[in-house]
Amino acid sequence: MTGDVRITVTRTLSKDQQARRERLLDAARRLAHEGGYQAVTMHDVADLAGVARATVYRYFATKDHLLTEVAATWAHRVTADIDALAVGETPVERLTALLERIVRTAAEELSLTSAIIQAVTSDDSSVDDARTVLFLFVRDRLSAAIGEPLPERGDVEVVLGHVLLAALVSLALLRRPVDEVAAMVRTAGRLVLTGALASEPAGPGVGDDVPTPPPA
């Protein structure tokens, strides 16, 4: 609204402030879970959380900022037990298991997933910092699933992050079947990771050009 002054808290929060912020996040999550992106308004979030309507803007600049922070709490919850989710003997097995688990969990909460994807992909500048933190966290979880040293690891994590985002868009906004999207992330994860592992430099082999020693 014209004339509003919206302030986002960046300082360390007190225990009461942190509890209030968590109530706002939970209220936004519940509204999104029940009715998707359109069901979330700053007024309704404040009312459901039991705080004054102006208070919500002290913690979140806009609706998209709020929902991006909801996305972060969702990502932490879905990947909280990384060892249980990323099962398998090899990096490829662990990674693809985690990717599929995220997709299938998102499919069970489709209205919520749709809402947070719309917020995370918004061009609202207030989302920028929260989105960066979220993407870095997802990269860390993907890296933890891989577990082992990997050539060009940072580039691989970025590509896998985009694969996961595309999968969630396909699932939540394009309404593709969950089995199709799960198969896609498994295939993409396998191809990206096996390609990266295959690019690791090896020592000289048969047929490789080996420098000829100079004559004595």
Secondary structure, 3 states (H helix, E strand, C coil): CCCCCCCCCCCCCCHHHHHHHHHHHHHHHHHHHHHCHHHCCHHHHHHHHCCCHHHHHHCCCCHHHHHHHHHHHHHHHHCCCHHHHCCCCCHHHHHHHHHHHHHHHHHHCHHHHHHHHHHHCCCCHHHHHHHHHHHHHHHHHHHHHHCCCCCCHHHHHHHHHHHHHHHHHHHHCCCCCHHHHHHHHHHHHHHHHHHHHHCCCCCCCCCCCCCCCCCC
